[in-house]
Amino acid sequence: MTRPIALALLCAATLSTAGCGVRARRTDRIATAVAGKVDASDTAVYLTPFGAPTRPFSPAVRVGNLILLSGQIGTDGASASSNAPVPGGIEAETRQALENIRTTLTAVGSSMDKVVKCTVMMADMKEWDRMNAVYRTYFKPGRLPARSALGANGLALGARVEIECIATA
């Protein structure tokens, strides 16, 4: 048996007890949480900056130094009380979705400058370039968040675009 294989087998065999890498640390944290000792940085805080949610999700959740935002569509206002996207097509909806994200981030103590990851869902990927033209104006050059994008069939309220973000506090 070669030395790298032997080391890998030894590490795998002792993973749960010897602290071999990230997996063991995660196992230790889970064991601590099960024992009732939850690390404060792992505790989720459900943020409701606009009052009680009208839909079955929180606008934002804070875990440690991360703020995870629910997806925003281009309705008039981040509070989710509007029932239709703003008129004007993909550009107007993208702008309003990002304004809703800005409003939510500000309300929970963060900002667009602290966004580290976005996911963009689009009803029609042919509108990609037009969405990007608006999207890029919300972030400083050289500080563009990591991003995933996908085409979706049937976004909420007939929206053309939905954007969710993760930011630091």
BASESE-741030 format. One line per field, with one value per residue (C-alpha): residue number from 1; x, y, z. Coordinates in Angstrom, 2 decimals, m for minus. Layout:
<sites>
k	c(NUM,...) $
xx	c(X,...) $
yy	c(Y,...) $
zz	c(Z,...) $
</sites>
This chain:
<sites>
k	c(1,2,3,4,5,6,7,8,9,10,11,12,13,14,15,16,17,18,19,20,21,22,23,24,25,26,27,28,29,30,31,32,33,34,35,36,37,38,39,40,41,42,43,44,45,46,47,48,49,50,51,52,53,54,55,56,57,58,59,60,61,62,63,64,65,66,67,68,69,70,71,72,73,74,75,76,77,78,79,80,81,82,83,84,85,86,87,88,89,90,91,92,93,94,95,96,97,98,99,100,101,102,103,104,105,106,107,108,109,110,111,112,113,114,115,116,117,118,119,120,121,122,123,124,125,126,127,128,129,130,131,132,133,134,135,136,137,138,139,140,141,142,143,144,145,146,147,148,149,150,151,152,153,154,155,156,157,158,159,160,161,162,163,164,165,166,167,168,169) $
xx	c(0.00,1.40,1.95,m0.75,m3.38,m2.39,m2.61,m6.01,m7.30,m5.90,m7.52,m10.85,m10.73,m10.06,m12.19,m14.80,m12.38,m9.02,m10.07,m8.91,m9.84,m13.06,m15.38,m14.26,m14.68,m18.20,m18.90,m17.65,m19.90,m22.91,m22.20,m21.89,m25.18,m26.95,m25.63,m27.33,m24.27,m25.03,m22.25,m23.65,m22.15,m24.31,m27.59,m30.06,m31.77,m34.88,m35.02,m38.33,m37.45,m40.87,m43.02,m44.58,m44.10,m47.22,m45.86,m44.40,m40.74,m38.47,m37.04,m33.61,m31.88,m28.62,m26.24,m23.01,m21.66,m23.76,m27.10,m29.11,m31.85,m34.96,m35.38,m36.69,m38.79,m39.51,m42.58,m42.96,m41.40,m39.31,m42.05,m43.72,m47.09,m47.39,m49.04,m47.53,m44.15,m43.56,m44.35,m41.55,m40.10,m36.90,m34.93,m37.56,m38.07,m34.33,m33.90,m36.81,m35.65,m32.20,m33.73,m35.76,m32.53,m30.82,m33.76,m33.73,m29.95,m30.06,m32.91,m30.88,m27.61,m25.77,m25.36,m24.91,m21.14,m21.25,m23.02,m20.81,m23.12,m26.26,m28.50,m30.51,m33.54,m34.96,m38.19,m36.49,m32.74,m32.95,m33.25,m29.85,m27.95,m30.67,m30.82,m27.01,m26.94,m28.99,m27.49,m23.91,m24.80,m25.56,m22.04,m18.65,m16.17,m13.80,m16.33,m18.83,m20.35,m20.08,m23.19,m25.24,m28.04,m30.66,m33.74,m36.96,m40.43,m42.99,m41.55,m43.77,m46.44,m45.48,m42.11,m39.42,m36.55,m35.94,m32.67,m31.49,m28.31,m25.95,m24.15,m21.92,m23.15) $
yy	c(0.00,3.40,6.03,8.52,5.76,4.63,8.20,8.69,5.47,6.45,9.88,8.36,5.84,8.50,11.28,11.43,11.25,12.66,16.01,15.33,18.45,20.36,17.35,16.65,20.28,20.21,16.96,18.57,21.61,19.39,17.37,20.59,21.89,18.61,18.80,22.18,24.37,26.32,28.55,32.09,32.48,29.56,30.87,32.10,35.43,35.96,39.63,41.36,45.02,45.77,44.15,40.70,39.09,38.84,35.80,32.57,33.62,36.07,38.98,38.33,35.88,36.59,33.75,34.95,37.73,36.72,38.13,35.94,37.78,36.20,36.69,40.08,40.73,44.12,45.00,48.53,48.22,45.63,44.81,42.35,44.03,44.86,42.28,43.02,43.88,47.47,48.21,48.74,45.30,43.64,46.86,48.39,45.13,44.59,48.15,47.78,44.36,45.80,48.85,46.44,44.59,47.90,48.88,45.53,45.57,49.09,48.15,45.25,47.17,46.22,47.68,46.88,47.28,44.22,41.88,38.86,36.53,36.89,34.43,35.76,33.88,35.04,34.19,34.67,34.29,36.28,39.35,38.56,41.51,44.02,42.74,42.89,46.50,47.52,44.99,46.17,49.76,48.64,47.40,49.10,48.01,45.46,44.57,42.55,39.78,36.14,35.26,32.41,32.86,30.57,30.54,29.82,28.99,30.92,33.42,34.77,37.30,36.95,38.66,38.70,38.54,37.56,38.27,36.93,37.96,37.12,40.00,40.53,42.49) $
zz	c(0.00,m0.92,1.73,0.45,0.43,3.93,5.22,3.59,5.16,8.56,8.29,7.25,10.08,12.70,11.21,13.93,16.87,15.85,14.38,10.84,8.87,8.44,8.74,12.30,13.33,11.88,13.75,16.97,16.41,15.76,18.90,20.89,19.47,20.25,23.80,24.12,23.71,20.54,19.25,19.00,15.53,14.32,15.75,13.15,13.83,11.73,10.80,10.10,9.49,7.94,10.62,10.52,7.09,4.93,3.09,4.54,4.62,6.42,4.43,5.95,8.29,10.06,10.93,12.45,10.23,7.20,6.17,3.82,1.95,0.52,m3.19,m4.27,m7.32,m8.81,m6.77,m5.48,m2.03,m0.20,2.32,m0.12,0.28,m3.43,m5.63,m9.04,m10.54,m11.61,m15.27,m17.78,m18.48,m17.39,m16.81,m14.53,m12.65,m12.18,m10.91,m8.48,m7.25,m6.52,m4.81,m2.65,m1.82,m0.94,1.29,3.09,3.58,4.99,7.33,8.77,9.09,5.90,2.42,m1.25,m0.74,1.55,m0.89,m1.55,m3.54,m5.66,m7.42,m10.35,m11.64,m14.96,m16.75,m20.13,m20.52,m23.75,m21.47,m19.91,m21.42,m20.54,m16.94,m16.67,m17.89,m14.84,m12.39,m12.89,m11.91,m8.32,m7.60,m7.63,m10.30,m8.81,m6.08,m8.07,m5.95,m6.94,m8.90,m10.30,m12.80,m14.15,m16.27,m14.39,m15.55,m13.53,m11.06,m8.28,m9.30,m12.97,m12.43,m15.14,m12.60,m8.97,m7.17,m3.83,m2.07,0.74,2.43,5.43,8.40) $
</sites>
